[in-house]
Amino acid sequence: MATAPPVSRVAQIGETAGAVWTTLHEEGPLTMAKLVKAVGAPRDLVMQALGWLAREDKISIDEDGRSRVVSLRNR
């Protein structure tokens, strides 16, 4: 029986970045805590995905008191 090869960490981050983008597109701006919950992935993986999207200039992260709010950048 053949098994699928394990997914690389970079591929997981990329897939999670897609899930983060989709969530923000559908839900609008979210705090980091709400985003992690909405995506349903481990917090560290979501943070890595946010770094990916930030590097591609696709998101904004703004301070709102004690929390950070993530939103898609307007293009």
C-alpha positions in Angstrom: 0.0 0.0 0.0 1.5 3.4 -1.0 1.4 6.2 1.4 1.4 9.9 0.5 4.8 11.6 1.2 4.7 13.9 4.2 3.9 17.6 3.5 6.9 19.9 3.9 6.8 22.6 6.6 7.0 25.2 3.9 4.0 23.7 2.1 2.0 23.7 5.3 2.9 27.4 5.9 1.8 28.2 2.3 -1.5 26.3 2.7 -2.1 28.1 6.0 -1.4 31.4 4.4 -4.1 30.6 1.8 -6.5 29.8 4.6 -5.6 33.0 6.5 -6.2 35.1 3.3 -9.5 33.4 2.6 -10.7 33.9 6.2 -9.8 37.6 6.2 -11.4 38.0 2.8 -14.6 36.4 4.0 -14.7 37.8 7.6 -12.9 41.1 7.3 -10.3 42.4 9.9 -9.8 40.1 12.9 -7.6 40.1 16.0 -4.8 37.6 16.0 -6.6 35.5 18.6 -9.9 35.4 16.6 -7.9 34.7 13.4 -6.1 31.7 14.9 -9.4 30.3 16.1 -11.2 30.9 12.7 -8.4 29.3 10.7 -8.2 26.3 13.1 -4.5 25.8 12.8 -1.8 25.9 15.5 -0.9 29.4 16.6 2.7 29.1 15.5 1.7 28.0 12.0 -0.7 30.9 11.7 2.0 33.3 12.8 4.4 31.9 10.1 1.6 32.2 7.5 1.1 35.9 8.6 4.8 36.4 8.0 4.5 34.9 4.6 1.6 37.2 3.7 3.3 40.2 5.3 6.4 39.6 3.2 4.2 39.5 0.1 2.6 42.8 1.2 -0.9 41.3 1.3 -1.9 42.1 4.9 -1.7 44.9 7.4 -1.2 44.4 11.1 -2.4 47.3 13.3 -2.2 47.8 17.0 -5.6 48.2 18.7 -4.9 48.7 22.4 -3.5 45.5 23.7 -4.4 43.4 20.6 -3.2 43.4 17.0 -5.8 43.5 14.2 -5.0 41.8 10.9 -6.6 42.9 7.7 -6.1 42.5 3.9 -4.3 45.4 2.2 -6.3 47.4 -0.3 -4.8 47.2 -3.7 
